[in-house]
Amino acid sequence: MDQHGGRATILEFIQKVCQSMIDKPDYLSVSYQVGEQTTQFVIEVHKDDMGKLIGKNGQNIGSIRTLVTNIATKYQLRAVVLVEE
């Protein structure tokens, strides 16, 4: 399967999930950086939405990371999700 297409799929997935969770979607930015072995997906949100994105005890972001890992495996990718304010 196409790795570039996989990255685009993951990027779109992260954007849709995050937009549905936060109050200020205009401040949402999702990007990725391709490393030698791993693709880093970086989520940036408004500081007021940080708690909603992370969730209680990190459950929300943990779930997003698990789903991204599963999608990445389908495209033979290694992916990590980082959150920045």
N, C-alpha and C positions, 0 to 999 in steps of 0.2 A: 504494500500500500504506500501511497505517496506521503512522505513525511511533511512536506510543505503544506499539503492539504490537511493533514492531521493537525498541524499547528493552527491553521486558520479555523478549523472546527473547534478546537479547544478555546481559542481566543473568543469566538462567538458564544460558546457555551458560558464562559466566565462572565462575559458582558451581560448576557440575558439573566443569569442567576443573580448577579450583583444588582442590576437595575431593579429587579423585583423586590430586593431586600432593603434598599436604602431610600431615604427621603429626598436626597439631592442628587439625582442621577446626572445632572449637568456637570457635576464635578468628578464623575467617574472616568477613569482612564485605565485601560488595560493594554499592556504592551508585552512583548517578549524579546528575549535575547538568546541567541543560539550560541551555546558553548560547544566544546569539543565532544562531550558526551551527554550533556544535559541542556534542556531548554528551560530558561527561567521565565515564568509568567509573573509580571509585576502588576498588582492592583493598587491604584491610588484613589482614595475617596476623601471627601470632606471630613474634617476632624469630628464633626457632629455625628457622622455615620459610622465611625470606626467601631463603636461598640456593637452596632447591629451586624456589621460584617463579621466581626470576630465571634460574637455570641457568648452565651454564658459558658464559662470554662473552655472557651475556644471551640465549642461544638460546631458552629456554623462554618468557620473557616476550615476546620478539620474535615467536615463533610465535603466541602468543595475540593479540598486537596485529595481526598480519597477518590472522588469521581473523576477528577482530572488525571490522576494516576491510572485509573482503569481505562479511560479514553486513550491516553498516551500509549498504553500497552498495545492497544488495537493497531496503532500506527507504528509500532516498534520504536517508540520514543521514550526517553526518560524526561520527566517534567517535574518541576517544583513550582510552588505558588508562594510568592512573597507579597506582603501587604505593606504599603508605605502611606504615610499621611501627607 
